[in-house]
Amino acid sequence: METKNQTGISEFFFSGFPRFQEGGFLFFIPLLLIYMFVVIGNLMIFIAIRLDVRLHNPMYNFIGIFSFLEIWYTTTTIPKMLSNLINDQKTISFTGCLLQMYFFHSLGNSEGILLTTMAIDRYIAICNPLRYPTIMTPRLCDQLIMGSCVFGFLVLLPEIIWISTLPFCGSNQIHQLFCDFAPVLSLACTDTSMILVEDVVHAIAILIAVLIIILSYIQIIAVILGIPSVEGRQKAFSTCASHLTVFIMFYGSVSLMYLRFSATFPPFLDRTIALMFAVLAPFCNPFIYSLRNKDMKEAIRKILSSQKVFSMSEN
């Protein structure tokens, strides 16, 4: 399954998928159900926040955009995985591979920046509650959301353009479940050591984001512990618990995958980690943001028991 010619590789072959007759079907059904749940669950959260006036505040606006990004984040990889599980030709075009890498990581970057913004938002809300309405205005909230997405999509453009100019003239087998930088660059028949500079930049960006979130929550926890009322402490903790859980899942799996530099993992472990941040983390997010939040549960319940969704789609 290798494509070799004078001009280079025109497509890549994914070697990590079992054939449909050899057990691929057993993976296809659970993955399809997970994808459907991710799309429907995050779409329900996004629509609930848009329709329920009580949820029109910065915290829920950030959650709504994060859920919207999660839909597209999983759509960049899971449909192709499903296709590879049932098709004999488990290939992707060179252009398709570049686009998958670009959108997957751009959406992931946008989510990471948004999580950092959400930590700062919770810090201001809990540590400076009197100044919160004047600081976190609707206009600033929209600017932060737009900035997260624009920066997330622009920062990877130079790297993707550089990869598109590399010659790929050897093996075309990607030993991963989707197109990613390390497995694709390992197939280039030229020196790609320059990517180490990019890795360092990405690592610094991830560490800065993690540091900001950790410092924010140290301050938040210190303030919460000083609240005399037990009910007040529980309410304050509940507004932050969901964000902390998503932060740990997101940055934990990302750190395992991208902060290892030259360290290598066995193929099975490598694919397991990839599934954690590409599939399992998005799968858990609707549970985290809905089941742990009373207002969100009520908003979703109201949607399910009314015809608002259908009337909105008709308009």
C-alpha positions as CSV (number, residue, x, y, z in Angstrom):
1,M,0.0,0.0,0.0
2,E,2.7,2.5,-0.9
3,T,2.5,5.2,-3.5
4,K,5.8,6.2,-5.0
5,N,6.5,8.3,-8.0
6,Q,8.8,11.0,-9.4
7,T,6.6,13.8,-8.0
8,G,6.1,12.4,-4.5
9,I,3.2,11.1,-2.5
10,S,-0.3,11.9,-3.5
11,E,-2.1,10.1,-0.7
12,F,-1.4,8.5,2.7
13,F,-2.5,5.2,4.1
14,F,-3.6,4.7,7.7
15,S,-2.1,1.5,9.1
16,G,-3.7,1.5,12.5
17,F,-7.2,0.4,11.6
18,P,-8.5,-3.2,11.5
19,R,-10.3,-4.5,8.5
20,F,-14.1,-4.5,8.7
21,Q,-14.2,-8.3,8.5
22,E,-11.5,-8.6,11.1
23,G,-13.3,-6.7,13.9
24,G,-13.6,-3.2,12.4
25,F,-17.4,-3.4,12.9
26,L,-16.9,-3.8,16.6
27,F,-15.2,-0.4,16.8
28,F,-17.4,1.2,14.2
29,I,-20.7,1.1,16.2
30,P,-19.3,2.5,19.5
31,L,-17.4,5.2,17.7
32,L,-20.5,6.2,15.7
33,L,-22.6,6.4,18.9
34,I,-20.0,8.5,20.6
35,Y,-19.8,10.9,17.6
36,M,-23.6,11.2,17.5
37,F,-23.7,11.9,21.3
38,V,-20.9,14.5,21.0
39,V,-22.7,16.4,18.2
40,I,-26.2,16.2,19.7
41,G,-25.0,16.8,23.3
42,N,-22.9,19.9,22.5
43,L,-25.5,21.2,20.1
44,M,-28.1,21.0,22.8
45,I,-25.8,22.9,25.2
46,F,-25.2,25.6,22.5
47,I,-28.9,26.0,21.7
48,A,-29.9,26.0,25.4
49,I,-27.5,28.8,26.1
50,R,-28.8,30.8,23.1
51,L,-32.5,30.4,24.0
52,D,-32.4,30.7,27.8
53,V,-32.2,34.3,28.8
54,R,-30.9,33.3,32.3
55,L,-27.8,31.9,30.7
56,H,-26.9,35.1,28.8
57,N,-23.7,35.9,30.7
58,P,-20.0,35.6,29.9
59,M,-19.5,32.2,31.7
60,Y,-22.2,30.5,29.7
61,N,-21.3,32.3,26.5
62,F,-17.8,30.8,26.7
63,I,-19.3,27.4,27.4
64,G,-21.6,27.7,24.4
65,I,-18.8,28.6,22.0
66,F,-16.6,25.8,23.5
67,S,-19.4,23.3,22.9
68,F,-19.8,24.7,19.3
69,L,-16.1,24.3,18.7
70,E,-16.2,20.7,20.1
71,I,-18.7,19.7,17.4
72,W,-16.3,20.7,14.6
73,Y,-13.2,19.5,16.5
74,T,-14.5,15.9,16.5
75,T,-15.9,16.3,12.9
76,T,-12.4,16.8,11.6
77,T,-11.3,13.3,12.6
78,I,-14.1,10.9,13.6
79,P,-16.0,10.7,10.3
80,K,-12.8,9.8,8.6
81,M,-12.1,7.2,11.3
82,L,-15.5,5.7,10.7
83,S,-14.9,5.6,7.0
84,N,-11.6,3.8,7.5
85,L,-13.2,1.2,9.7
86,I,-15.6,0.1,7.0
87,N,-13.6,0.7,3.8
88,D,-10.8,-1.4,2.5
89,Q,-9.0,1.6,1.1
90,K,-7.9,3.4,4.3
91,T,-6.4,6.4,2.6
92,I,-6.5,10.2,2.6
93,S,-5.2,12.6,0.0
94,F,-2.2,14.7,0.7
95,T,-4.4,17.9,0.6
96,G,-7.0,16.2,2.8
97,C,-4.3,15.3,5.3
98,L,-3.0,18.8,5.5
99,L,-6.5,20.2,5.9
100,Q,-7.3,17.6,8.7
101,M,-4.2,18.6,10.6
102,Y,-4.9,22.3,10.2
103,F,-8.5,22.3,11.3
104,F,-8.0,19.7,14.1
105,H,-5.2,21.7,15.7
106,S,-6.6,25.1,14.9
107,L,-9.9,24.2,16.7
108,G,-7.9,22.6,19.5
109,N,-5.8,25.8,19.9
110,S,-9.0,27.9,19.9
111,E,-10.4,25.6,22.6
112,G,-7.2,25.8,24.7
113,I,-7.2,29.7,24.5
114,L,-10.9,29.7,25.4
115,L,-10.3,27.5,28.5
116,T,-7.6,29.9,29.6
117,T,-10.0,32.8,29.1
118,M,-12.7,31.0,31.1
119,A,-10.2,30.6,34.0
120,I,-9.6,34.4,33.9
121,D,-13.3,35.0,33.8
122,R,-13.9,32.9,36.9
123,Y,-11.0,34.6,38.7
124,I,-12.5,38.0,38.1
125,A,-16.0,36.8,39.0
126,I,-15.0,35.3,42.3
127,C,-12.0,37.4,43.4
128,N,-13.4,40.8,42.2
129,P,-17.2,40.3,42.1
130,L,-18.0,44.0,42.5
131,R,-15.9,45.0,39.5
132,Y,-16.9,42.0,37.4
133,P,-19.9,43.6,35.5
134,T,-17.7,46.6,34.5
135,I,-14.7,44.5,33.4
136,M,-16.4,41.5,31.7
137,T,-18.7,43.4,29.5
138,P,-20.6,41.7,26.6
139,R,-18.4,43.6,24.1
140,L,-15.2,42.3,25.8
141,C,-16.7,38.8,26.0
142,D,-17.3,38.8,22.2
143,Q,-13.8,40.2,21.6
144,L,-12.2,37.4,23.7
145,I,-14.2,34.7,21.9
146,M,-13.3,36.2,18.5
147,G,-9.7,36.6,19.4
148,S,-9.4,33.0,20.7
149,C,-10.7,31.7,17.4
150,V,-8.8,34.0,15.1
151,F,-5.5,33.4,16.9
152,G,-6.1,29.7,17.1
153,F,-6.6,29.5,13.3
154,L,-3.8,31.9,12.3
155,V,-1.0,30.5,14.5
156,L,-0.7,27.2,12.6
157,L,-0.8,28.6,9.1
158,P,3.0,29.0,8.7
159,E,3.6,25.4,9.9
160,I,1.0,24.0,7.5
161,I,2.3,26.0,4.6
162,W,5.9,24.8,5.3
163,I,4.8,21.1,5.5
164,S,3.0,21.5,2.2
165,T,6.3,22.4,0.5
166,L,8.2,19.3,1.9
167,P,8.9,16.4,-0.5
168,F,7.3,13.1,0.5
169,C,8.8,10.4,-1.7
170,G,9.1,7.3,0.6
171,S,6.6,5.3,2.6
172,N,3.1,6.7,2.7
173,Q,1.9,4.8,5.8
174,I,0.7,6.9,8.8
175,H,1.0,4.9,12.0
176,Q,-1.8,6.9,13.7
177,L,-5.6,7.1,13.6
178,F,-5.6,10.5,11.9
179,C,-3.1,13.0,10.3
180,D,-0.9,14.5,12.9
181,F,2.4,16.4,12.7
182,A,4.8,13.8,14.1
183,P,3.6,10.8,12.0
184,V,3.3,12.9,8.8
185,L,6.7,14.6,9.2
186,S,8.4,11.3,9.8
187,L,7.5,10.4,6.2
188,A,9.2,13.4,4.7
189,C,12.4,12.6,2.7
190,T,14.2,15.7,3.9
191,D,15.5,17.2,7.2
192,T,12.6,18.2,9.4
193,S,14.6,19.1,12.5
194,M,13.3,22.7,12.2
195,I,10.1,21.4,13.6
196,L,11.8,21.2,16.9
197,V,11.6,25.0,17.1
198,E,7.9,24.8,16.5
199,D,7.6,22.1,19.2
200,V,9.3,24.4,21.7
201,V,7.1,27.3,20.8
202,H,4.0,25.1,21.2
203,A,5.3,23.7,24.5
204,I,5.9,27.2,25.9
205,A,2.4,28.3,24.8
206,I,0.8,25.2,26.5
207,L,2.8,25.7,29.7
208,I,1.9,29.4,29.8
209,A,-1.8,28.6,29.5
210,V,-1.6,25.9,32.1
211,L,0.3,28.2,34.5
212,I,-2.3,31.0,34.0
213,I,-5.2,28.5,34.8
214,I,-3.4,27.0,37.8
215,L,-2.6,30.5,39.3
216,S,-6.1,31.7,38.7
217,Y,-7.6,28.7,40.5
218,I,-5.1,29.0,43.4
219,Q,-6.5,32.5,44.0
220,I,-10.1,31.3,43.4
221,I,-9.8,28.4,45.9
222,A,-8.2,30.7,48.5
223,V,-11.1,33.2,48.2
224,I,-13.7,30.4,48.2
225,L,-12.2,28.9,51.4
226,G,-12.6,32.2,53.0
227,I,-16.4,32.4,52.4
228,P,-18.1,31.8,55.8
229,S,-21.2,30.2,54.5
230,V,-21.1,26.5,53.6
231,E,-23.8,27.0,51.0
232,G,-21.8,29.9,49.5
233,R,-18.7,27.8,49.3
234,Q,-20.5,25.0,47.6
235,K,-22.1,27.3,45.0
236,A,-18.8,28.9,44.2
237,F,-17.1,25.5,43.9
238,S,-19.8,24.2,41.6
239,T,-19.3,27.0,39.1
240,C,-15.7,26.2,38.8
241,A,-15.7,22.3,39.1
242,S,-16.9,21.8,35.5
243,H,-14.2,24.1,34.0
244,L,-11.5,22.5,36.1
245,T,-12.5,19.0,35.0
246,V,-12.5,19.9,31.3
247,F,-9.2,21.7,31.8
248,I,-7.5,18.6,33.4
249,M,-8.9,16.3,30.7
250,F,-8.0,18.6,27.8
251,Y,-4.5,19.7,28.8
252,G,-3.7,16.4,30.5
253,S,-4.1,14.5,27.2
254,V,-2.6,17.3,25.1
255,S,0.5,17.3,27.4
256,L,0.9,13.5,27.1
257,M,0.8,13.8,23.3
258,Y,2.7,16.9,22.5
259,L,5.1,17.7,25.4
260,R,7.2,14.6,25.0
261,F,9.5,15.9,22.2
262,S,11.8,13.0,21.1
263,A,10.3,10.4,23.6
264,T,8.4,7.6,21.8
265,F,5.5,5.5,23.0
266,P,4.5,2.0,21.9
267,P,2.0,2.3,18.9
268,F,-1.0,1.0,21.0
269,L,-0.3,3.6,23.8
270,D,0.2,6.3,21.2
271,R,-3.2,5.6,19.6
272,T,-4.8,5.4,23.0
273,I,-3.6,8.8,24.0
274,A,-4.8,10.2,20.6
275,L,-8.2,8.8,21.3
276,M,-8.3,10.4,24.7
277,F,-8.1,14.0,23.4
278,A,-9.7,13.4,20.0
279,V,-12.7,11.3,21.1
280,L,-13.1,10.6,24.8
281,A,-12.6,14.2,26.2
282,P,-15.2,15.7,23.8
283,F,-17.5,12.7,24.7
284,C,-17.3,13.6,28.4
285,N,-17.9,17.4,28.0
286,P,-21.7,17.3,27.6
287,F,-21.9,15.3,30.8
288,I,-19.6,17.6,32.7
289,Y,-21.4,20.8,31.6
290,S,-25.0,19.6,31.9
291,L,-25.2,17.1,34.7
292,R,-23.2,19.2,37.2
293,N,-25.1,22.4,36.4
294,K,-28.6,23.0,37.6
295,D,-29.4,25.9,35.3
296,M,-28.0,24.1,32.3
297,K,-30.1,21.0,33.1
298,E,-33.3,23.1,33.4
299,A,-32.5,24.9,30.1
300,I,-32.0,21.6,28.3
301,R,-35.1,20.1,29.9
302,K,-37.1,23.1,28.7
303,I,-35.9,22.6,25.2
304,L,-36.7,18.8,25.2
305,S,-40.2,19.5,26.4
306,S,-41.0,22.3,24.0
307,Q,-41.0,22.9,20.2
308,K,-38.5,25.8,20.3
309,V,-35.8,23.8,18.5
310,F,-38.1,22.9,15.6
311,S,-39.6,26.4,15.3
312,M,-36.1,27.9,15.3
313,S,-35.0,25.6,12.5
314,E,-38.1,26.5,10.4
315,N,-37.3,30.2,10.8
